[in-house]
Amino acid sequence: MNLILESSIKMPKKPGSKNYFTQDTENAIVLYNNTPDPVLRSKIYEDRIHYAFFKLTQNIIHTFKFYHTEVEDLEHLQHEIIVFLLSKIHLFNPENGAKAYSYFGTIVKRWCILYNEKNYKSKTQKVSTEELLKDETYTYTIESNNLDDRLSHFMDEYVNFVSFNIYEIFPKEYDAKIADAILELFRKRDGIDVFNKKALYIYIHEMIPDAKTPKITKIAGVLYDVFKKNYLFYLEDGYMNFQL
């Protein structure tokens, strides 16, 4: 393990391909877990896994803006996460149906959410009462922005998940077409000025003129059930694990 931890501190070499988490990475993780020789395991990790873990942690930190940290250099934070991934790597079992990219990506997101929430609370607790009285909206604004960002990230992932599984949720092509029209509103939500029930129906009728209101309502209800189930899980467990 010491050999592996030492290699995880080094800046990894970039491979030729932009796709950093490949099938070879998936295979290497399985091989790593099935290799008893620690020296060989270290080589497998350094040559075929470390760069993927490095880029995975880097991309998630910047994509979800996990910047409430105790370290000045984000690579130090990456190292902490990678060490944690190594402590959990033996738990990955491809026979459970999950891809290593998704499995370890979920672990990184959950680790970062818990870490950031802990550090955010620590930072706000250090603000003096006098400073808070100067601007009583300070903490509220930060907390509101943080929640808005998390909901926005969740909505993006939710739309991607439902879009990918749309024909499983709505086997009938016409129903799937209406569902996709509703999802399109969420994809373009930042550019919609009025976002209420009446406006939604107007937008959807513009995209699908023959769509009946009861049909739209029924399909929107199904989409809401998927949203509610997964959003409650996200709020309670701190990470996304979408299921139908």
PLY file of the C-alpha trace (Angstrom):
ply
format ascii 1.0
element vertex 244
property float x
property float y
property float z
element edge 243
property int vertex1
property int vertex2
end_header
0.00 0.00 0.00
2.87 2.42 0.74
4.17 2.08 -2.81
0.73 2.92 -4.12
0.26 5.92 -1.83
3.60 7.34 -2.90
2.66 7.08 -6.56
-0.70 8.76 -5.94
1.09 11.96 -4.88
2.93 12.33 -8.19
1.48 14.27 -11.15
0.32 11.51 -13.52
1.50 11.26 -17.09
-1.14 12.15 -19.68
-2.12 9.37 -22.09
-2.61 10.09 -25.79
-6.40 9.79 -25.66
-8.68 12.45 -24.16
-10.89 9.67 -22.79
-9.24 9.18 -19.42
-11.47 6.45 -17.94
-11.44 3.71 -20.58
-12.31 0.04 -20.73
-8.64 -0.63 -20.01
-9.09 1.29 -16.74
-12.11 -0.86 -15.90
-10.11 -4.03 -16.65
-7.10 -2.77 -14.69
-9.19 -2.19 -11.55
-10.50 -5.76 -11.71
-6.96 -7.04 -12.29
-5.67 -4.91 -9.41
-8.21 -6.42 -7.03
-7.31 -9.94 -8.14
-3.53 -9.50 -7.89
-2.00 -10.60 -4.54
1.56 -9.34 -5.26
1.82 -5.79 -3.79
4.65 -4.76 -6.13
2.68 -5.83 -9.21
-0.46 -4.19 -7.82
1.47 -0.95 -7.41
2.63 -1.09 -11.03
-0.90 -1.81 -12.29
-2.19 1.14 -10.32
0.51 3.59 -11.41
0.47 2.60 -15.11
-3.25 2.04 -15.70
-5.41 3.47 -12.89
-3.83 6.53 -11.28
-4.34 8.95 -14.18
-8.02 7.99 -14.39
-8.51 8.59 -10.66
-6.62 11.87 -10.89
-8.75 13.19 -13.77
-11.98 11.86 -12.23
-11.39 13.74 -8.97
-10.21 16.84 -10.82
-13.26 16.96 -13.11
-15.77 16.40 -10.31
-14.20 19.07 -8.08
-14.37 21.68 -10.84
-17.68 20.60 -12.41
-19.55 20.75 -9.11
-17.41 23.61 -7.72
-16.35 21.85 -4.52
-14.15 24.73 -3.42
-14.84 24.95 0.34
-11.57 23.29 1.34
-8.90 23.42 4.03
-6.10 23.28 1.46
-4.78 25.97 -0.86
-3.76 23.57 -3.64
-6.63 21.48 -5.00
-4.15 18.73 -5.96
-3.66 18.13 -2.23
-7.41 17.67 -1.95
-7.30 15.28 -4.91
-4.63 13.27 -3.15
-6.88 12.92 -0.08
-9.74 11.69 -2.25
-7.53 9.29 -4.21
-6.22 7.77 -0.98
-9.85 7.29 0.07
-10.64 5.65 -3.30
-7.75 3.26 -2.77
-9.16 2.29 0.61
-12.44 1.39 -1.13
-11.14 -0.06 -4.41
-11.39 -3.64 -3.14
-15.15 -3.22 -2.72
-15.75 -2.77 -6.44
-17.35 -5.82 -8.01
-18.25 -5.63 -11.72
-20.66 -8.53 -11.25
-23.01 -6.13 -9.46
-23.65 -4.45 -12.79
-22.04 -1.07 -12.15
-19.22 0.39 -14.22
-16.12 1.43 -12.30
-16.42 4.97 -13.68
-19.93 5.37 -12.23
-19.07 3.53 -9.00
-16.01 5.59 -8.13
-17.55 8.80 -9.49
-20.40 8.40 -6.98
-17.89 7.83 -4.17
-15.98 11.00 -5.12
-19.16 13.12 -5.30
-20.38 11.90 -1.93
-16.96 12.46 -0.33
-16.78 15.98 -1.75
-20.32 16.88 -0.67
-19.70 15.80 2.92
-16.24 17.41 2.98
-17.49 20.73 1.57
-20.49 20.90 3.87
-18.22 20.28 6.86
-15.77 23.00 5.80
-18.50 25.43 4.84
-20.06 25.12 8.31
-16.62 25.55 9.87
-16.00 28.74 7.88
-19.38 30.30 8.70
-18.93 29.49 12.40
-15.65 31.45 12.39
-17.40 34.63 11.24
-17.75 36.92 14.26
-21.11 38.20 15.50
-19.97 41.74 14.78
-19.25 40.87 11.15
-22.64 39.17 10.81
-24.40 42.23 12.20
-22.73 44.36 9.54
-24.41 42.23 6.87
-27.14 40.01 8.27
-27.85 38.52 4.83
-24.28 37.20 4.43
-24.84 33.65 5.65
-28.30 33.37 4.13
-26.99 34.40 0.71
-24.16 31.86 0.77
-26.45 29.07 1.94
-29.08 29.95 -0.67
-26.53 30.02 -3.47
-25.09 26.71 -2.29
-28.53 25.07 -2.30
-29.38 26.59 -5.68
-26.15 25.27 -7.17
-26.79 21.77 -5.81
-30.35 21.74 -7.12
-29.16 22.96 -10.50
-26.54 20.20 -10.67
-29.15 17.67 -9.64
-31.56 18.90 -12.33
-28.87 18.53 -15.00
-28.14 14.95 -13.92
-31.87 14.18 -13.61
-32.59 15.40 -17.15
-29.68 13.35 -18.51
-30.84 10.23 -16.65
-34.47 10.50 -17.80
-33.42 11.34 -21.39
-31.25 8.23 -21.50
-34.05 6.03 -20.10
-36.99 7.80 -21.73
-38.26 4.79 -23.71
-38.07 2.60 -20.65
-40.22 5.07 -18.72
-42.49 5.84 -21.69
-42.60 2.87 -24.11
-45.10 4.66 -26.38
-43.32 6.99 -28.80
-45.93 9.76 -28.50
-45.67 9.75 -24.69
-41.88 9.86 -24.94
-42.15 12.81 -27.33
-44.23 14.80 -24.83
-41.89 13.81 -22.00
-38.91 15.04 -24.03
-40.71 18.34 -24.64
-41.10 18.76 -20.89
-37.44 17.89 -20.35
-36.49 20.44 -23.01
-38.00 23.14 -20.81
-35.73 22.06 -17.97
-32.73 22.00 -20.31
-33.49 25.62 -21.24
-34.74 26.68 -17.81
-32.18 29.50 -17.45
-33.62 31.20 -20.53
-37.30 30.95 -19.56
-38.63 34.16 -18.00
-41.93 32.84 -16.67
-41.87 29.41 -15.09
-45.33 28.50 -13.82
-47.86 25.79 -14.61
-49.78 27.80 -17.20
-46.62 28.87 -19.00
-45.37 25.27 -19.11
-48.52 24.11 -20.90
-48.21 26.95 -23.42
-44.58 26.09 -24.18
-45.38 22.39 -24.57
-48.36 23.07 -26.85
-46.06 25.20 -29.02
-43.71 22.24 -29.40
-46.45 19.60 -29.75
-49.66 21.36 -30.91
-51.89 18.26 -30.74
-50.86 17.34 -27.16
-53.89 17.26 -24.87
-53.64 18.89 -21.45
-54.66 15.71 -19.52
-51.95 13.75 -21.35
-49.32 16.39 -20.52
-50.44 16.37 -16.88
-50.21 12.57 -16.68
-46.72 12.43 -18.19
-45.54 15.35 -16.04
-46.77 13.40 -13.01
-44.65 10.40 -13.96
-41.60 12.63 -14.43
-42.28 14.24 -11.07
-42.45 10.84 -9.34
-39.00 9.95 -10.73
-37.68 13.37 -9.70
-39.14 13.22 -6.18
-37.87 9.70 -5.47
-34.31 10.50 -6.53
-34.18 14.03 -5.11
-35.25 12.82 -1.67
-32.49 10.20 -1.82
-30.02 12.94 -2.79
-31.07 15.15 0.12
-30.97 12.32 2.66
-27.81 10.51 1.49
-25.82 13.37 0.00
-25.09 11.84 -3.40
-26.92 10.92 -6.60
-27.89 7.34 -7.38
-30.67 7.59 -9.96
-33.20 4.78 -10.18
-36.53 4.38 -11.94
0 1
1 2
2 3
3 4
4 5
5 6
6 7
7 8
8 9
9 10
10 11
11 12
12 13
13 14
14 15
15 16
16 17
17 18
18 19
19 20
20 21
21 22
22 23
23 24
24 25
25 26
26 27
27 28
28 29
29 30
30 31
31 32
32 33
33 34
34 35
35 36
36 37
37 38
38 39
39 40
40 41
41 42
42 43
43 44
44 45
45 46
46 47
47 48
48 49
49 50
50 51
51 52
52 53
53 54
54 55
55 56
56 57
57 58
58 59
59 60
60 61
61 62
62 63
63 64
64 65
65 66
66 67
67 68
68 69
69 70
70 71
71 72
72 73
73 74
74 75
75 76
76 77
77 78
78 79
79 80
80 81
81 82
82 83
83 84
84 85
85 86
86 87
87 88
88 89
89 90
90 91
91 92
92 93
93 94
94 95
95 96
96 97
97 98
98 99
99 100
100 101
101 102
102 103
103 104
104 105
105 106
106 107
107 108
108 109
109 110
110 111
111 112
112 113
113 114
114 115
115 116
116 117
117 118
118 119
119 120
120 121
121 122
122 123
123 124
124 125
125 126
126 127
127 128
128 129
129 130
130 131
131 132
132 133
133 134
134 135
135 136
136 137
137 138
138 139
139 140
140 141
141 142
142 143
143 144
144 145
145 146
146 147
147 148
148 149
149 150
150 151
151 152
152 153
153 154
154 155
155 156
156 157
157 158
158 159
159 160
160 161
161 162
162 163
163 164
164 165
165 166
166 167
167 168
168 169
169 170
170 171
171 172
172 173
173 174
174 175
175 176
176 177
177 178
178 179
179 180
180 181
181 182
182 183
183 184
184 185
185 186
186 187
187 188
188 189
189 190
190 191
191 192
192 193
193 194
194 195
195 196
196 197
197 198
198 199
199 200
200 201
201 202
202 203
203 204
204 205
205 206
206 207
207 208
208 209
209 210
210 211
211 212
212 213
213 214
214 215
215 216
216 217
217 218
218 219
219 220
220 221
221 222
222 223
223 224
224 225
225 226
226 227
227 228
228 229
229 230
230 231
231 232
232 233
233 234
234 235
235 236
236 237
237 238
238 239
239 240
240 241
241 242
242 243
